[in-house]
């Protein structure tokens, strides 16, 4: 997952930020590297996982940056 960090006026936030992700809604735990440093205003989370099949929201925060996703559907994996 990769995204640009922008302020409320849609300006790219180019100062380095540590962005942390957490589950905002749902029952499971977000696994993997949950804090990353932005580079040139871009945050890259390369190994997040979640093992509960349900709808979740994720909250990303760092400095003045705040963002919450809405209704990510986590599908069950293959049996076995």
mmJSON file of the N, C-alpha and C atoms, coordinates in Angstrom:
{"data_MODEL":{"atom_site":{
"group_PDB":["ATOM","ATOM","ATOM","ATOM","ATOM","ATOM","ATOM","ATOM","ATOM","ATOM","ATOM","ATOM","ATOM","ATOM","ATOM","ATOM","ATOM","ATOM","ATOM","ATOM","ATOM","ATOM","ATOM","ATOM","ATOM","ATOM","ATOM","ATOM","ATOM","ATOM","ATOM","ATOM","ATOM","ATOM","ATOM","ATOM","ATOM","ATOM","ATOM","ATOM","ATOM","ATOM","ATOM","ATOM","ATOM","ATOM","ATOM","ATOM","ATOM","ATOM","ATOM","ATOM","ATOM","ATOM","ATOM","ATOM","ATOM","ATOM","ATOM","ATOM","ATOM","ATOM","ATOM","ATOM","ATOM","ATOM","ATOM","ATOM","ATOM","ATOM","ATOM","ATOM","ATOM","ATOM","ATOM","ATOM","ATOM","ATOM","ATOM","ATOM","ATOM","ATOM","ATOM","ATOM","ATOM","ATOM","ATOM","ATOM","ATOM","ATOM","ATOM","ATOM","ATOM","ATOM","ATOM","ATOM","ATOM","ATOM","ATOM","ATOM","ATOM","ATOM","ATOM","ATOM","ATOM","ATOM","ATOM","ATOM","ATOM","ATOM","ATOM","ATOM","ATOM","ATOM","ATOM","ATOM","ATOM","ATOM","ATOM","ATOM","ATOM","ATOM","ATOM","ATOM","ATOM","ATOM","ATOM","ATOM","ATOM","ATOM","ATOM","ATOM","ATOM","ATOM","ATOM","ATOM","ATOM","ATOM","ATOM","ATOM","ATOM","ATOM","ATOM","ATOM","ATOM","ATOM","ATOM","ATOM","ATOM","ATOM","ATOM","ATOM","ATOM","ATOM","ATOM","ATOM","ATOM","ATOM","ATOM","ATOM","ATOM","ATOM","ATOM","ATOM","ATOM","ATOM","ATOM","ATOM","ATOM","ATOM","ATOM","ATOM","ATOM","ATOM","ATOM","ATOM","ATOM","ATOM","ATOM","ATOM","ATOM","ATOM","ATOM","ATOM","ATOM","ATOM","ATOM","ATOM","ATOM","ATOM","ATOM","ATOM","ATOM","ATOM","ATOM","ATOM","ATOM","ATOM","ATOM","ATOM","ATOM","ATOM","ATOM","ATOM","ATOM","ATOM","ATOM","ATOM","ATOM","ATOM","ATOM","ATOM","ATOM","ATOM","ATOM","ATOM","ATOM","ATOM","ATOM","ATOM","ATOM","ATOM","ATOM","ATOM","ATOM","ATOM","ATOM","ATOM","ATOM","ATOM","ATOM","ATOM","ATOM","ATOM","ATOM","ATOM","ATOM","ATOM","ATOM","ATOM"],
"id":[1,2,3,4,5,6,7,8,9,10,11,12,13,14,15,16,17,18,19,20,21,22,23,24,25,26,27,28,29,30,31,32,33,34,35,36,37,38,39,40,41,42,43,44,45,46,47,48,49,50,51,52,53,54,55,56,57,58,59,60,61,62,63,64,65,66,67,68,69,70,71,72,73,74,75,76,77,78,79,80,81,82,83,84,85,86,87,88,89,90,91,92,93,94,95,96,97,98,99,100,101,102,103,104,105,106,107,108,109,110,111,112,113,114,115,116,117,118,119,120,121,122,123,124,125,126,127,128,129,130,131,132,133,134,135,136,137,138,139,140,141,142,143,144,145,146,147,148,149,150,151,152,153,154,155,156,157,158,159,160,161,162,163,164,165,166,167,168,169,170,171,172,173,174,175,176,177,178,179,180,181,182,183,184,185,186,187,188,189,190,191,192,193,194,195,196,197,198,199,200,201,202,203,204,205,206,207,208,209,210,211,212,213,214,215,216,217,218,219,220,221,222,223,224,225,226,227,228,229,230,231,232,233,234,235,236,237,238,239,240],
"type_symbol":["N","C","C","N","C","C","N","C","C","N","C","C","N","C","C","N","C","C","N","C","C","N","C","C","N","C","C","N","C","C","N","C","C","N","C","C","N","C","C","N","C","C","N","C","C","N","C","C","N","C","C","N","C","C","N","C","C","N","C","C","N","C","C","N","C","C","N","C","C","N","C","C","N","C","C","N","C","C","N","C","C","N","C","C","N","C","C","N","C","C","N","C","C","N","C","C","N","C","C","N","C","C","N","C","C","N","C","C","N","C","C","N","C","C","N","C","C","N","C","C","N","C","C","N","C","C","N","C","C","N","C","C","N","C","C","N","C","C","N","C","C","N","C","C","N","C","C","N","C","C","N","C","C","N","C","C","N","C","C","N","C","C","N","C","C","N","C","C","N","C","C","N","C","C","N","C","C","N","C","C","N","C","C","N","C","C","N","C","C","N","C","C","N","C","C","N","C","C","N","C","C","N","C","C","N","C","C","N","C","C","N","C","C","N","C","C","N","C","C","N","C","C","N","C","C","N","C","C","N","C","C","N","C","C","N","C","C","N","C","C"],
"label_atom_id":["N","CA","C","N","CA","C","N","CA","C","N","CA","C","N","CA","C","N","CA","C","N","CA","C","N","CA","C","N","CA","C","N","CA","C","N","CA","C","N","CA","C","N","CA","C","N","CA","C","N","CA","C","N","CA","C","N","CA","C","N","CA","C","N","CA","C","N","CA","C","N","CA","C","N","CA","C","N","CA","C","N","CA","C","N","CA","C","N","CA","C","N","CA","C","N","CA","C","N","CA","C","N","CA","C","N","CA","C","N","CA","C","N","CA","C","N","CA","C","N","CA","C","N","CA","C","N","CA","C","N","CA","C","N","CA","C","N","CA","C","N","CA","C","N","CA","C","N","CA","C","N","CA","C","N","CA","C","N","CA","C","N","CA","C","N","CA","C","N","CA","C","N","CA","C","N","CA","C","N","CA","C","N","CA","C","N","CA","C","N","CA","C","N","CA","C","N","CA","C","N","CA","C","N","CA","C","N","CA","C","N","CA","C","N","CA","C","N","CA","C","N","CA","C","N","CA","C","N","CA","C","N","CA","C","N","CA","C","N","CA","C","N","CA","C","N","CA","C","N","CA","C","N","CA","C","N","CA","C","N","CA","C","N","CA","C","N","CA","C","N","CA","C","N","CA","C","N","CA","C"],
"label_alt_id":[null,null,null,null,null,null,null,null,null,null,null,null,null,null,null,null,null,null,null,null,null,null,null,null,null,null,null,null,null,null,null,null,null,null,null,null,null,null,null,null,null,null,null,null,null,null,null,null,null,null,null,null,null,null,null,null,null,null,null,null,null,null,null,null,null,null,null,null,null,null,null,null,null,null,null,null,null,null,null,null,null,null,null,null,null,null,null,null,null,null,null,null,null,null,null,null,null,null,null,null,null,null,null,null,null,null,null,null,null,null,null,null,null,null,null,null,null,null,null,null,null,null,null,null,null,null,null,null,null,null,null,null,null,null,null,null,null,null,null,null,null,null,null,null,null,null,null,null,null,null,null,null,null,null,null,null,null,null,null,null,null,null,null,null,null,null,null,null,null,null,null,null,null,null,null,null,null,null,null,null,null,null,null,null,null,null,null,null,null,null,null,null,null,null,null,null,null,null,null,null,null,null,null,null,null,null,null,null,null,null,null,null,null,null,null,null,null,null,null,null,null,null,null,null,null,null,null,null,null,null,null,null,null,null,null,null,null,null,null,null],
"label_comp_id":["UNK","UNK","UNK","UNK","UNK","UNK","UNK","UNK","UNK","UNK","UNK","UNK","UNK","UNK","UNK","UNK","UNK","UNK","UNK","UNK","UNK","UNK","UNK","UNK","UNK","UNK","UNK","UNK","UNK","UNK","UNK","UNK","UNK","UNK","UNK","UNK","UNK","UNK","UNK","UNK","UNK","UNK","UNK","UNK","UNK","UNK","UNK","UNK","UNK","UNK","UNK","UNK","UNK","UNK","UNK","UNK","UNK","UNK","UNK","UNK","UNK","UNK","UNK","UNK","UNK","UNK","UNK","UNK","UNK","UNK","UNK","UNK","UNK","UNK","UNK","UNK","UNK","UNK","UNK","UNK","UNK","UNK","UNK","UNK","UNK","UNK","UNK","UNK","UNK","UNK","UNK","UNK","UNK","UNK","UNK","UNK","UNK","UNK","UNK","UNK","UNK","UNK","UNK","UNK","UNK","UNK","UNK","UNK","UNK","UNK","UNK","UNK","UNK","UNK","UNK","UNK","UNK","UNK","UNK","UNK","UNK","UNK","UNK","UNK","UNK","UNK","UNK","UNK","UNK","UNK","UNK","UNK","UNK","UNK","UNK","UNK","UNK","UNK","UNK","UNK","UNK","UNK","UNK","UNK","UNK","UNK","UNK","UNK","UNK","UNK","UNK","UNK","UNK","UNK","UNK","UNK","UNK","UNK","UNK","UNK","UNK","UNK","UNK","UNK","UNK","UNK","UNK","UNK","UNK","UNK","UNK","UNK","UNK","UNK","UNK","UNK","UNK","UNK","UNK","UNK","UNK","UNK","UNK","UNK","UNK","UNK","UNK","UNK","UNK","UNK","UNK","UNK","UNK","UNK","UNK","UNK","UNK","UNK","UNK","UNK","UNK","UNK","UNK","UNK","UNK","UNK","UNK","UNK","UNK","UNK","UNK","UNK","UNK","UNK","UNK","UNK","UNK","UNK","UNK","UNK","UNK","UNK","UNK","UNK","UNK","UNK","UNK","UNK","UNK","UNK","UNK","UNK","UNK","UNK","UNK","UNK","UNK","UNK","UNK","UNK"],
"label_asym_id":["A","A","A","A","A","A","A","A","A","A","A","A","A","A","A","A","A","A","A","A","A","A","A","A","A","A","A","A","A","A","A","A","A","A","A","A","A","A","A","A","A","A","A","A","A","A","A","A","A","A","A","A","A","A","A","A","A","A","A","A","A","A","A","A","A","A","A","A","A","A","A","A","A","A","A","A","A","A","A","A","A","A","A","A","A","A","A","A","A","A","A","A","A","A","A","A","A","A","A","A","A","A","A","A","A","A","A","A","A","A","A","A","A","A","A","A","A","A","A","A","A","A","A","A","A","A","A","A","A","A","A","A","A","A","A","A","A","A","A","A","A","A","A","A","A","A","A","A","A","A","A","A","A","A","A","A","A","A","A","A","A","A","A","A","A","A","A","A","A","A","A","A","A","A","A","A","A","A","A","A","A","A","A","A","A","A","A","A","A","A","A","A","A","A","A","A","A","A","A","A","A","A","A","A","A","A","A","A","A","A","A","A","A","A","A","A","A","A","A","A","A","A","A","A","A","A","A","A","A","A","A","A","A","A","A","A","A","A","A","A"],
"label_entity_id":["1","1","1","1","1","1","1","1","1","1","1","1","1","1","1","1","1","1","1","1","1","1","1","1","1","1","1","1","1","1","1","1","1","1","1","1","1","1","1","1","1","1","1","1","1","1","1","1","1","1","1","1","1","1","1","1","1","1","1","1","1","1","1","1","1","1","1","1","1","1","1","1","1","1","1","1","1","1","1","1","1","1","1","1","1","1","1","1","1","1","1","1","1","1","1","1","1","1","1","1","1","1","1","1","1","1","1","1","1","1","1","1","1","1","1","1","1","1","1","1","1","1","1","1","1","1","1","1","1","1","1","1","1","1","1","1","1","1","1","1","1","1","1","1","1","1","1","1","1","1","1","1","1","1","1","1","1","1","1","1","1","1","1","1","1","1","1","1","1","1","1","1","1","1","1","1","1","1","1","1","1","1","1","1","1","1","1","1","1","1","1","1","1","1","1","1","1","1","1","1","1","1","1","1","1","1","1","1","1","1","1","1","1","1","1","1","1","1","1","1","1","1","1","1","1","1","1","1","1","1","1","1","1","1","1","1","1","1","1","1"],
"label_seq_id":[1,1,1,2,2,2,3,3,3,4,4,4,5,5,5,6,6,6,7,7,7,8,8,8,9,9,9,10,10,10,11,11,11,12,12,12,13,13,13,14,14,14,15,15,15,16,16,16,17,17,17,18,18,18,19,19,19,20,20,20,21,21,21,22,22,22,23,23,23,24,24,24,25,25,25,26,26,26,27,27,27,28,28,28,29,29,29,30,30,30,31,31,31,32,32,32,33,33,33,34,34,34,35,35,35,36,36,36,37,37,37,38,38,38,39,39,39,40,40,40,41,41,41,42,42,42,43,43,43,44,44,44,45,45,45,46,46,46,47,47,47,48,48,48,49,49,49,50,50,50,51,51,51,52,52,52,53,53,53,54,54,54,55,55,55,56,56,56,57,57,57,58,58,58,59,59,59,60,60,60,61,61,61,62,62,62,63,63,63,64,64,64,65,65,65,66,66,66,67,67,67,68,68,68,69,69,69,70,70,70,71,71,71,72,72,72,73,73,73,74,74,74,75,75,75,76,76,76,77,77,77,78,78,78,79,79,79,80,80,80],
"pdbx_PDB_ins_code":[null,null,null,null,null,null,null,null,null,null,null,null,null,null,null,null,null,null,null,null,null,null,null,null,null,null,null,null,null,null,null,null,null,null,null,null,null,null,null,null,null,null,null,null,null,null,null,null,null,null,null,null,null,null,null,null,null,null,null,null,null,null,null,null,null,null,null,null,null,null,null,null,null,null,null,null,null,null,null,null,null,null,null,null,null,null,null,null,null,null,null,null,null,null,null,null,null,null,null,null,null,null,null,null,null,null,null,null,null,null,null,null,null,null,null,null,null,null,null,null,null,null,null,null,null,null,null,null,null,null,null,null,null,null,null,null,null,null,null,null,null,null,null,null,null,null,null,null,null,null,null,null,null,null,null,null,null,null,null,null,null,null,null,null,null,null,null,null,null,null,null,null,null,null,null,null,null,null,null,null,null,null,null,null,null,null,null,null,null,null,null,null,null,null,null,null,null,null,null,null,null,null,null,null,null,null,null,null,null,null,null,null,null,null,null,null,null,null,null,null,null,null,null,null,null,null,null,null,null,null,null,null,null,null,null,null,null,null,null,null],
"Cartn_x":[0.851,0.0,0.908,0.612,1.424,0.498,0.801,0.003,0.845,0.374,1.016,0.432,1.281,0.806,0.533,-0.708,-1.12,-1.801,-1.656,-2.323,-3.755,-4.478,-5.889,-6.09,-5.036,-5.102,-4.592,-4.373,-3.915,-2.454,-1.671,-0.234,0.494,1.453,2.258,3.095,3.07,3.873,5.216,6.248,7.527,8.505,8.202,9.084,8.917,9.993,9.881,8.912,8.026,7.073,7.155,6.925,6.722,5.222,4.741,3.314,3.058,2.066,1.685,0.264,0.037,-1.294,-1.818,-3.119,-3.795,-5.208,-5.796,-7.185,-8.091,-9.005,-9.953,-11.3,-11.63,-12.871,-12.582,-13.09,-12.853,-12.389,-12.216,-11.902,-10.473,-9.814,-8.478,-7.371,-6.151,-4.956,-4.237,-3.797,-2.992,-1.582,-1.057,0.261,1.233,2.511,3.559,4.209,4.933,5.572,4.492,4.093,2.964,3.394,4.69,5.193,6.273,6.148,7.138,7.488,8.65,9.108,8.718,8.143,7.833,9.117,9.103,10.209,9.601,9.968,9.429,7.923,7.335,5.883,5.116,5.822,5.167,5.408,4.323,4.41,4.174,5.027,4.893,4.848,3.727,3.577,3.603,4.635,4.811,4.431,4.162,3.878,2.777,1.745,0.633,-0.207,-0.717,-1.635,-2.692,-3.791,-4.946,-5.657,-5.895,-6.363,-7.804,-8.625,-10.043,-10.846,-11.71,-12.542,-13.689,-13.6,-14.612,-14.354,-15.229,-15.011,-14.254,-13.193,-12.389,-12.165,-11.777,-11.26,-9.855,-8.937,-7.572,-7.327,-6.598,-6.265,-4.761,-4.363,-2.969,-2.71,-1.64,-1.339,0.156,0.53,1.924,2.026,2.542,2.592,1.186,0.973,-0.362,-1.184,-0.594,-1.278,-2.195,-3.455,-4.436,-5.272,-5.506,-6.339,-6.959,-8.253,-8.943,-9.588,-9.301,-9.956,-11.376,-12.181,-13.559,-13.849,-14.349,-14.916,-14.002,-12.843,-11.992,-12.543,-12.838,-13.361,-12.221,-12.032,-11.027,-11.752,-11.355,-11.974,-11.259,-11.97,-11.297,-10.283,-9.201,-8.183,-8.607,-7.779,-8.103,-8.074,-8.874,-8.873,-7.525,-7.243,-6.181,-4.872],
"Cartn_y":[-1.149,0.0,1.227,2.154,3.357,4.551,5.659,6.865,8.102,9.232,10.531,11.167,11.852,12.584,14.022,14.463,15.808,16.504,17.842,18.607,18.922,19.68,19.956,20.826,21.463,22.279,21.504,20.197,19.293,19.512,20.16,20.319,19.065,18.604,17.448,17.784,16.926,17.102,16.421,17.221,16.635,16.468,17.052,16.823,15.366,14.712,13.312,13.148,12.186,11.847,10.358,9.986,8.578,8.345,7.499,7.201,5.838,5.784,4.547,4.173,2.896,2.402,1.554,1.668,0.815,0.533,-0.499,-0.815,0.174,0.792,1.737,1.066,0.081,-0.686,-2.103,-3.064,-4.472,-5.169,-6.484,-7.268,-7.796,-7.858,-8.453,-7.44,-7.907,-7.08,-6.886,-5.653,-5.378,-5.876,-6.737,-7.331,-6.839,-6.98,-6.54,-5.273,-4.572,-3.308,-2.239,-1.738,-0.812,0.647,0.931,2.306,2.426,3.459,3.69,5.169,5.468,6.839,7.254,8.452,8.93,9.338,9.209,9.637,10.509,11.787,12.695,12.831,12.665,12.778,11.503,10.378,9.103,8.123,7.507,6.443,5.113,4.122,2.808,1.733,1.018,-0.129,-1.368,-2.2,-3.297,-4.673,-4.801,-6.157,-6.198,-5.39,-5.442,-6.687,-7.271,-8.403,-8.329,-9.021,-9.012,-10.335,-11.084,-12.459,-12.709,-11.671,-11.835,-11.401,-12.277,-11.937,-11.06,-9.761,-8.798,-7.463,-6.5,-5.137,-4.366,-3.66,-2.907,-1.482,-0.613,0.721,0.773,1.399,1.587,3.062,3.384,4.763,4.953,5.954,6.304,7.657,7.758,8.997,9.245,10.527,10.933,12.439,13.055,14.514,15.066,16.039,16.61,15.8,14.747,13.941,12.929,12.871,11.897,11.445,10.136,9.604,8.297,8.123,6.883,6.326,5.058,4.394,4.051,3.729,3.314,2.007,1.047,-0.185,-0.975,-1.374,-2.326,-3.714,-4.494,-5.838,-6.84,-7.567,-8.625,-9.937,-10.6,-11.861,-13.026,-14.137,-15.317,-15.878,-16.416,-17.045,-18.431,-19.079,-20.448,-21.407,-22.462,-23.434,-24.108,-24.424,-25.24,-25.059],
"Cartn_z":[0.0,0.0,0.0,-0.888,-0.991,-1.19,-0.537,-0.723,-0.461,-0.977,-0.768,0.483,1.258,2.433,2.011,2.219,1.825,2.989,3.05,4.102,3.669,4.494,4.22,2.987,2.5,1.283,0.064,0.223,-0.833,-1.232,-0.354,-0.596,-0.127,-0.917,-0.542,0.69,1.701,2.918,2.659,2.367,1.971,3.136,4.284,5.433,5.869,6.307,6.73,7.898,7.774,8.832,9.113,10.343,10.673,10.684,9.774,9.657,10.284,11.161,11.835,11.419,11.18,10.833,11.98,12.216,13.204,12.706,13.248,12.908,13.641,12.905,13.5,13.746,12.908,13.078,12.627,13.384,13.098,14.36,14.271,15.463,15.496,14.361,14.294,14.541,14.336,14.543,13.211,12.96,11.775,12.063,11.188,11.383,10.324,10.598,9.687,10.225,9.366,9.762,9.728,10.906,10.999,11.139,11.124,11.121,10.057,9.205,8.154,8.102,7.543,7.322,5.905,5.745,4.4,3.688,2.368,1.519,0.425,0.415,-0.593,-0.552,0.627,0.768,0.504,0.324,0.043,1.182,1.65,2.653,1.944,2.22,1.591,2.677,2.736,3.632,2.747,2.88,1.928,2.457,3.752,4.246,5.306,5.15,6.106,5.855,6.927,6.789,7.882,7.627,8.532,8.328,9.393,9.248,9.663,9.748,10.071,8.845,8.338,7.177,7.661,7.34,7.774,7.083,7.311,6.825,7.895,7.481,8.445,7.944,8.856,8.559,9.126,8.404,8.892,9.129,10.195,10.555,10.379,9.591,9.359,10.006,10.805,11.519,11.549,11.496,11.637,11.601,12.656,12.714,12.614,11.723,11.512,10.518,9.93,8.926,9.592,9.152,9.635,8.448,8.34,7.273,7.744,7.492,7.824,6.568,6.268,5.139,5.559,4.598,4.876,4.162,4.926,4.401,3.471,3.985,3.281,3.602,2.575,2.795,2.752,3.844,3.935,3.668,2.581,2.173,2.834,3.07,3.629,2.635,3.164,2.33,1.891,1.108,0.667,1.856,1.807,2.905,3.052,4.296,4.53,4.885],
"occupancy":[1.0,1.0,1.0,1.0,1.0,1.0,1.0,1.0,1.0,1.0,1.0,1.0,1.0,1.0,1.0,1.0,1.0,1.0,1.0,1.0,1.0,1.0,1.0,1.0,1.0,1.0,1.0,1.0,1.0,1.0,1.0,1.0,1.0,1.0,1.0,1.0,1.0,1.0,1.0,1.0,1.0,1.0,1.0,1.0,1.0,1.0,1.0,1.0,1.0,1.0,1.0,1.0,1.0,1.0,1.0,1.0,1.0,1.0,1.0,1.0,1.0,1.0,1.0,1.0,1.0,1.0,1.0,1.0,1.0,1.0,1.0,1.0,1.0,1.0,1.0,1.0,1.0,1.0,1.0,1.0,1.0,1.0,1.0,1.0,1.0,1.0,1.0,1.0,1.0,1.0,1.0,1.0,1.0,1.0,1.0,1.0,1.0,1.0,1.0,1.0,1.0,1.0,1.0,1.0,1.0,1.0,1.0,1.0,1.0,1.0,1.0,1.0,1.0,1.0,1.0,1.0,1.0,1.0,1.0,1.0,1.0,1.0,1.0,1.0,1.0,1.0,1.0,1.0,1.0,1.0,1.0,1.0,1.0,1.0,1.0,1.0,1.0,1.0,1.0,1.0,1.0,1.0,1.0,1.0,1.0,1.0,1.0,1.0,1.0,1.0,1.0,1.0,1.0,1.0,1.0,1.0,1.0,1.0,1.0,1.0,1.0,1.0,1.0,1.0,1.0,1.0,1.0,1.0,1.0,1.0,1.0,1.0,1.0,1.0,1.0,1.0,1.0,1.0,1.0,1.0,1.0,1.0,1.0,1.0,1.0,1.0,1.0,1.0,1.0,1.0,1.0,1.0,1.0,1.0,1.0,1.0,1.0,1.0,1.0,1.0,1.0,1.0,1.0,1.0,1.0,1.0,1.0,1.0,1.0,1.0,1.0,1.0,1.0,1.0,1.0,1.0,1.0,1.0,1.0,1.0,1.0,1.0,1.0,1.0,1.0,1.0,1.0,1.0,1.0,1.0,1.0,1.0,1.0,1.0,1.0,1.0,1.0,1.0,1.0,1.0],
"B_iso_or_equiv":[0.0,0.0,0.0,0.0,0.0,0.0,0.0,0.0,0.0,0.0,0.0,0.0,0.0,0.0,0.0,0.0,0.0,0.0,0.0,0.0,0.0,0.0,0.0,0.0,0.0,0.0,0.0,0.0,0.0,0.0,0.0,0.0,0.0,0.0,0.0,0.0,0.0,0.0,0.0,0.0,0.0,0.0,0.0,0.0,0.0,0.0,0.0,0.0,0.0,0.0,0.0,0.0,0.0,0.0,0.0,0.0,0.0,0.0,0.0,0.0,0.0,0.0,0.0,0.0,0.0,0.0,0.0,0.0,0.0,0.0,0.0,0.0,0.0,0.0,0.0,0.0,0.0,0.0,0.0,0.0,0.0,0.0,0.0,0.0,0.0,0.0,0.0,0.0,0.0,0.0,0.0,0.0,0.0,0.0,0.0,0.0,0.0,0.0,0.0,0.0,0.0,0.0,0.0,0.0,0.0,0.0,0.0,0.0,0.0,0.0,0.0,0.0,0.0,0.0,0.0,0.0,0.0,0.0,0.0,0.0,0.0,0.0,0.0,0.0,0.0,0.0,0.0,0.0,0.0,0.0,0.0,0.0,0.0,0.0,0.0,0.0,0.0,0.0,0.0,0.0,0.0,0.0,0.0,0.0,0.0,0.0,0.0,0.0,0.0,0.0,0.0,0.0,0.0,0.0,0.0,0.0,0.0,0.0,0.0,0.0,0.0,0.0,0.0,0.0,0.0,0.0,0.0,0.0,0.0,0.0,0.0,0.0,0.0,0.0,0.0,0.0,0.0,0.0,0.0,0.0,0.0,0.0,0.0,0.0,0.0,0.0,0.0,0.0,0.0,0.0,0.0,0.0,0.0,0.0,0.0,0.0,0.0,0.0,0.0,0.0,0.0,0.0,0.0,0.0,0.0,0.0,0.0,0.0,0.0,0.0,0.0,0.0,0.0,0.0,0.0,0.0,0.0,0.0,0.0,0.0,0.0,0.0,0.0,0.0,0.0,0.0,0.0,0.0,0.0,0.0,0.0,0.0,0.0,0.0,0.0,0.0,0.0,0.0,0.0,0.0],
"pdbx_formal_charge":[null,null,null,null,null,null,null,null,null,null,null,null,null,null,null,null,null,null,null,null,null,null,null,null,null,null,null,null,null,null,null,null,null,null,null,null,null,null,null,null,null,null,null,null,null,null,null,null,null,null,null,null,null,null,null,null,null,null,null,null,null,null,null,null,null,null,null,null,null,null,null,null,null,null,null,null,null,null,null,null,null,null,null,null,null,null,null,null,null,null,null,null,null,null,null,null,null,null,null,null,null,null,null,null,null,null,null,null,null,null,null,null,null,null,null,null,null,null,null,null,null,null,null,null,null,null,null,null,null,null,null,null,null,null,null,null,null,null,null,null,null,null,null,null,null,null,null,null,null,null,null,null,null,null,null,null,null,null,null,null,null,null,null,null,null,null,null,null,null,null,null,null,null,null,null,null,null,null,null,null,null,null,null,null,null,null,null,null,null,null,null,null,null,null,null,null,null,null,null,null,null,null,null,null,null,null,null,null,null,null,null,null,null,null,null,null,null,null,null,null,null,null,null,null,null,null,null,null,null,null,null,null,null,null,null,null,null,null,null,null],
"auth_seq_id":[1,1,1,2,2,2,3,3,3,4,4,4,5,5,5,6,6,6,7,7,7,8,8,8,9,9,9,10,10,10,11,11,11,12,12,12,13,13,13,14,14,14,15,15,15,16,16,16,17,17,17,18,18,18,19,19,19,20,20,20,21,21,21,22,22,22,23,23,23,24,24,24,25,25,25,26,26,26,27,27,27,28,28,28,29,29,29,30,30,30,31,31,31,32,32,32,33,33,33,34,34,34,35,35,35,36,36,36,37,37,37,38,38,38,39,39,39,40,40,40,41,41,41,42,42,42,43,43,43,44,44,44,45,45,45,46,46,46,47,47,47,48,48,48,49,49,49,50,50,50,51,51,51,52,52,52,53,53,53,54,54,54,55,55,55,56,56,56,57,57,57,58,58,58,59,59,59,60,60,60,61,61,61,62,62,62,63,63,63,64,64,64,65,65,65,66,66,66,67,67,67,68,68,68,69,69,69,70,70,70,71,71,71,72,72,72,73,73,73,74,74,74,75,75,75,76,76,76,77,77,77,78,78,78,79,79,79,80,80,80],
"auth_comp_id":["UNK","UNK","UNK","UNK","UNK","UNK","UNK","UNK","UNK","UNK","UNK","UNK","UNK","UNK","UNK","UNK","UNK","UNK","UNK","UNK","UNK","UNK","UNK","UNK","UNK","UNK","UNK","UNK","UNK","UNK","UNK","UNK","UNK","UNK","UNK","UNK","UNK","UNK","UNK","UNK","UNK","UNK","UNK","UNK","UNK","UNK","UNK","UNK","UNK","UNK","UNK","UNK","UNK","UNK","UNK","UNK","UNK","UNK","UNK","UNK","UNK","UNK","UNK","UNK","UNK","UNK","UNK","UNK","UNK","UNK","UNK","UNK","UNK","UNK","UNK","UNK","UNK","UNK","UNK","UNK","UNK","UNK","UNK","UNK","UNK","UNK","UNK","UNK","UNK","UNK","UNK","UNK","UNK","UNK","UNK","UNK","UNK","UNK","UNK","UNK","UNK","UNK","UNK","UNK","UNK","UNK","UNK","UNK","UNK","UNK","UNK","UNK","UNK","UNK","UNK","UNK","UNK","UNK","UNK","UNK","UNK","UNK","UNK","UNK","UNK","UNK","UNK","UNK","UNK","UNK","UNK","UNK","UNK","UNK","UNK","UNK","UNK","UNK","UNK","UNK","UNK","UNK","UNK","UNK","UNK","UNK","UNK","UNK","UNK","UNK","UNK","UNK","UNK","UNK","UNK","UNK","UNK","UNK","UNK","UNK","UNK","UNK","UNK","UNK","UNK","UNK","UNK","UNK","UNK","UNK","UNK","UNK","UNK","UNK","UNK","UNK","UNK","UNK","UNK","UNK","UNK","UNK","UNK","UNK","UNK","UNK","UNK","UNK","UNK","UNK","UNK","UNK","UNK","UNK","UNK","UNK","UNK","UNK","UNK","UNK","UNK","UNK","UNK","UNK","UNK","UNK","UNK","UNK","UNK","UNK","UNK","UNK","UNK","UNK","UNK","UNK","UNK","UNK","UNK","UNK","UNK","UNK","UNK","UNK","UNK","UNK","UNK","UNK","UNK","UNK","UNK","UNK","UNK","UNK","UNK","UNK","UNK","UNK","UNK","UNK"],
"auth_asym_id":["A","A","A","A","A","A","A","A","A","A","A","A","A","A","A","A","A","A","A","A","A","A","A","A","A","A","A","A","A","A","A","A","A","A","A","A","A","A","A","A","A","A","A","A","A","A","A","A","A","A","A","A","A","A","A","A","A","A","A","A","A","A","A","A","A","A","A","A","A","A","A","A","A","A","A","A","A","A","A","A","A","A","A","A","A","A","A","A","A","A","A","A","A","A","A","A","A","A","A","A","A","A","A","A","A","A","A","A","A","A","A","A","A","A","A","A","A","A","A","A","A","A","A","A","A","A","A","A","A","A","A","A","A","A","A","A","A","A","A","A","A","A","A","A","A","A","A","A","A","A","A","A","A","A","A","A","A","A","A","A","A","A","A","A","A","A","A","A","A","A","A","A","A","A","A","A","A","A","A","A","A","A","A","A","A","A","A","A","A","A","A","A","A","A","A","A","A","A","A","A","A","A","A","A","A","A","A","A","A","A","A","A","A","A","A","A","A","A","A","A","A","A","A","A","A","A","A","A","A","A","A","A","A","A","A","A","A","A","A","A"],
"auth_atom_id":["N","CA","C","N","CA","C","N","CA","C","N","CA","C","N","CA","C","N","CA","C","N","CA","C","N","CA","C","N","CA","C","N","CA","C","N","CA","C","N","CA","C","N","CA","C","N","CA","C","N","CA","C","N","CA","C","N","CA","C","N","CA","C","N","CA","C","N","CA","C","N","CA","C","N","CA","C","N","CA","C","N","CA","C","N","CA","C","N","CA","C","N","CA","C","N","CA","C","N","CA","C","N","CA","C","N","CA","C","N","CA","C","N","CA","C","N","CA","C","N","CA","C","N","CA","C","N","CA","C","N","CA","C","N","CA","C","N","CA","C","N","CA","C","N","CA","C","N","CA","C","N","CA","C","N","CA","C","N","CA","C","N","CA","C","N","CA","C","N","CA","C","N","CA","C","N","CA","C","N","CA","C","N","CA","C","N","CA","C","N","CA","C","N","CA","C","N","CA","C","N","CA","C","N","CA","C","N","CA","C","N","CA","C","N","CA","C","N","CA","C","N","CA","C","N","CA","C","N","CA","C","N","CA","C","N","CA","C","N","CA","C","N","CA","C","N","CA","C","N","CA","C","N","CA","C","N","CA","C","N","CA","C","N","CA","C","N","CA","C","N","CA","C","N","CA","C","N","CA","C"],
"pdbx_PDB_model_num":[1,1,1,1,1,1,1,1,1,1,1,1,1,1,1,1,1,1,1,1,1,1,1,1,1,1,1,1,1,1,1,1,1,1,1,1,1,1,1,1,1,1,1,1,1,1,1,1,1,1,1,1,1,1,1,1,1,1,1,1,1,1,1,1,1,1,1,1,1,1,1,1,1,1,1,1,1,1,1,1,1,1,1,1,1,1,1,1,1,1,1,1,1,1,1,1,1,1,1,1,1,1,1,1,1,1,1,1,1,1,1,1,1,1,1,1,1,1,1,1,1,1,1,1,1,1,1,1,1,1,1,1,1,1,1,1,1,1,1,1,1,1,1,1,1,1,1,1,1,1,1,1,1,1,1,1,1,1,1,1,1,1,1,1,1,1,1,1,1,1,1,1,1,1,1,1,1,1,1,1,1,1,1,1,1,1,1,1,1,1,1,1,1,1,1,1,1,1,1,1,1,1,1,1,1,1,1,1,1,1,1,1,1,1,1,1,1,1,1,1,1,1,1,1,1,1,1,1,1,1,1,1,1,1,1,1,1,1,1,1]
}}}
